[in-house]
Amino acid sequence: TMTFSNYYYQDITLAPAGALPDGHTRISGRVNNNYTNVFLMKNTSLGNAYNYTAEIKKPYRNHWFGSFSYTYGYSRDVSPVTSSTAGSNFGARMAVYPNSQELGISNYQVKHRFSTNVSRDFELIKGYRTTVGLFYEARSGRPYSYVFSSDVNGDTANQNNDLLYVPTGPSDPKVRFTNQAQSDAFFSWLNGNSDLKPYAGRIAPRNIATSKWIHQLDFNLRQEIPIWGNVKGELFYDISNLTNLLNSHWGRYTQIGFPYNYFVTAATYDPVANQYVLNYTTTPRGQTLDNNLTRWQMQAGVSLKF
């Protein structure tokens, strides 16, 4: 899939004033102080998505059916367009300069996906089909970005959308800490983070990391029943996320919450030294359990077949 026409938002009141130490565009107020924000929706033709699938399937025979598939996904876009308002769409795009067309990994990319399906039919009631099926899916989690937990570039977006600069070490001239204890704690955390190591001395791009893998097993049961003449009824009973019903520690959705930005450290800019002053006071929270997506669900009903 290629993008022919998509859109993203700019705040055209922003007044760029050079670059910050790492290359972020520095914003110095507004070009017109009579306006706080003026959002402009613009078109873009940048972006693409590819999905490659390999599948093994057992055709229906002797009352059995089964399949197994793997899909590799690749998706890039300028803006995820996740919200219903211009301000939220502007703020929820993690960027180096929020008014630019920065192509990055899409929020919607599923890089790896395995699925398998098995079903069997028989006659629990003579002459009327009974079908039992299981569907299992394992997929890589949702992408997320590492960001500063403060507004370092001055765009006053309604989300922390400034991508994180990854220092090379305690002697990196682009950063300093408020005290030695914070420096030690930060680099202790950073040295244990494999996502950020390749980007030392650079800004970590958008959505370079993914949340934990998701594993889910679903169950379905169908039972035909006589109604009248050629009219049949079908009772159905479905369980979504049977894994979580069996064990509350299974079938969990653990991820970085919307808008999928991982807060690392607050920072301010010192223009005299041309440095970030990092204020690392707490260990980053990281991924959390999404209770809504984790819940198992059941549904039952009946349909008519003519």
Solvent accessible surface area in square Angstrom, and as a share of the most:
residue,aa,sasa,rsa
1,T,123,0.72
2,M,108,0.48
3,T,35,0.20
4,F,182,0.76
5,S,85,0.55
6,N,49,0.25
7,Y,76,0.29
8,Y,4,0.02
9,Y,30,0.11
10,Q,28,0.12
11,D,0,0.00
12,I,82,0.42
13,T,4,0.03
14,L,7,0.03
15,A,19,0.15
16,P,76,0.48
17,A,45,0.35
18,G,54,0.52
19,A,68,0.53
20,L,6,0.03
21,P,17,0.11
22,D,21,0.11
23,G,40,0.38
24,H,0,0.00
25,T,28,0.16
26,R,86,0.31
27,I,12,0.06
28,S,63,0.41
29,G,43,0.41
30,R,39,0.14
31,V,100,0.58
32,N,62,0.32
33,N,134,0.69
34,N,129,0.66
35,Y,118,0.45
36,T,101,0.59
37,N,58,0.30
38,V,52,0.30
39,F,67,0.28
40,L,75,0.37
41,M,108,0.48
42,K,81,0.35
43,N,113,0.58
44,T,9,0.05
45,S,73,0.47
46,L,76,0.38
47,G,6,0.06
48,N,31,0.16
49,A,27,0.21
50,Y,84,0.32
51,N,106,0.54
52,Y,137,0.52
53,T,88,0.51
54,A,69,0.53
55,E,98,0.44
56,I,131,0.66
57,K,114,0.48
58,K,96,0.41
59,P,78,0.49
60,Y,117,0.44
61,R,152,0.55
62,N,118,0.61
63,H,94,0.42
64,W,112,0.39
65,F,49,0.20
66,G,13,0.13
67,S,22,0.14
68,F,94,0.39
69,S,14,0.09
70,Y,59,0.22
71,T,21,0.12
72,Y,71,0.27
73,G,3,0.03
74,Y,73,0.28
75,S,21,0.14
76,R,53,0.19
77,D,17,0.09
78,V,2,0.01
79,S,5,0.03
80,P,10,0.06
81,V,38,0.22
82,T,42,0.24
83,S,32,0.20
84,S,116,0.75
85,T,76,0.44
86,A,34,0.26
87,G,19,0.19
88,S,30,0.19
89,N,7,0.04
90,F,5,0.02
91,G,0,0.00
92,A,5,0.04
93,R,5,0.02
94,M,6,0.03
95,A,2,0.01
96,V,41,0.24
97,Y,45,0.17
98,P,2,0.01
99,N,17,0.09
100,S,34,0.22
101,Q,82,0.37
102,E,44,0.20
103,L,85,0.42
104,G,12,0.11
105,I,34,0.17
106,S,2,0.02
107,N,7,0.04
108,Y,122,0.46
109,Q,15,0.07
110,V,55,0.32
111,K,82,0.35
112,H,55,0.25
113,R,79,0.29
114,F,74,0.31
115,S,11,0.07
116,T,51,0.29
117,N,46,0.24
118,V,63,0.36
119,S,26,0.17
120,R,87,0.32
121,D,9,0.05
122,F,71,0.30
123,E,104,0.47
124,L,133,0.66
125,I,73,0.37
126,K,181,0.77
127,G,46,0.45
128,Y,51,0.19
129,R,131,0.48
130,T,3,0.01
131,T,32,0.18
132,V,46,0.27
133,G,3,0.03
134,L,63,0.32
135,F,64,0.26
136,Y,71,0.27
137,E,20,0.09
138,A,8,0.06
139,R,53,0.19
140,S,8,0.05
141,G,3,0.03
142,R,78,0.29
143,P,1,0.00
144,Y,9,0.03
145,S,0,0.00
146,Y,3,0.01
147,V,0,0.00
148,F,2,0.01
149,S,40,0.25
150,S,29,0.19
151,D,66,0.34
152,V,12,0.07
153,N,2,0.01
154,G,26,0.25
155,D,1,0.01
156,T,83,0.48
157,A,22,0.17
158,N,90,0.46
159,Q,58,0.26
160,N,40,0.20
161,N,3,0.02
162,D,3,0.01
163,L,5,0.03
164,L,1,0.01
165,Y,5,0.02
166,V,1,0.01
167,P,2,0.01
168,T,88,0.51
169,G,11,0.11
170,P,104,0.66
171,S,104,0.67
172,D,5,0.03
173,P,104,0.66
174,K,69,0.29
175,V,7,0.04
176,R,99,0.36
177,F,30,0.12
178,T,75,0.44
179,N,75,0.38
180,Q,121,0.54
181,A,72,0.56
182,Q,23,0.10
183,S,10,0.06
184,D,83,0.43
185,A,50,0.39
186,F,1,0.00
187,F,16,0.07
188,S,80,0.52
189,W,40,0.14
190,L,12,0.06
191,N,99,0.51
192,G,70,0.67
193,N,18,0.09
194,S,87,0.56
195,D,52,0.27
196,L,0,0.00
197,K,116,0.49
198,P,85,0.53
199,Y,42,0.16
200,A,52,0.40
201,G,24,0.23
202,R,130,0.47
203,I,27,0.14
204,A,0,0.00
205,P,57,0.36
206,R,14,0.05
207,N,3,0.02
208,I,37,0.19
209,A,3,0.02
210,T,58,0.34
211,S,5,0.03
212,K,123,0.52
213,W,103,0.36
214,I,12,0.06
215,H,82,0.37
216,Q,29,0.13
217,L,39,0.19
218,D,37,0.19
219,F,44,0.19
220,N,49,0.25
221,L,56,0.28
222,R,69,0.25
223,Q,17,0.07
224,E,22,0.10
225,I,37,0.19
226,P,75,0.47
227,I,88,0.44
228,W,205,0.72
229,G,73,0.70
230,N,142,0.73
231,V,29,0.16
232,K,69,0.29
233,G,0,0.00
234,E,30,0.13
235,L,80,0.40
236,F,52,0.22
237,Y,73,0.28
238,D,23,0.12
239,I,13,0.07
240,S,41,0.26
241,N,3,0.01
242,L,25,0.12
243,T,20,0.12
244,N,16,0.08
245,L,59,0.30
246,L,114,0.57
247,N,50,0.26
248,S,72,0.46
249,H,129,0.58
250,W,131,0.46
251,G,7,0.07
252,R,92,0.34
253,Y,20,0.08
254,T,28,0.16
255,Q,23,0.10
256,I,10,0.05
257,G,40,0.38
258,F,108,0.45
259,P,8,0.05
260,Y,25,0.10
261,N,11,0.06
262,Y,23,0.09
263,F,96,0.40
264,V,7,0.04
265,T,4,0.02
266,A,31,0.24
267,A,4,0.03
268,T,89,0.52
269,Y,48,0.18
270,D,31,0.16
271,P,79,0.50
272,V,144,0.83
273,A,50,0.39
274,N,77,0.39
275,Q,32,0.14
276,Y,0,0.00
277,V,26,0.15
278,L,4,0.02
279,N,66,0.34
280,Y,10,0.04
281,T,96,0.56
282,T,100,0.58
283,T,99,0.58
284,P,16,0.10
285,R,203,0.74
286,G,20,0.19
287,Q,54,0.24
288,T,45,0.26
289,L,64,0.32
290,D,38,0.20
291,N,93,0.48
292,N,105,0.54
293,L,92,0.46
294,T,10,0.06
295,R,142,0.52
296,W,105,0.37
297,Q,113,0.50
298,M,90,0.40
299,Q,106,0.47
300,A,77,0.60
301,G,26,0.25
302,V,89,0.51
303,S,48,0.31
304,L,102,0.51
305,K,82,0.35
306,F,193,0.80
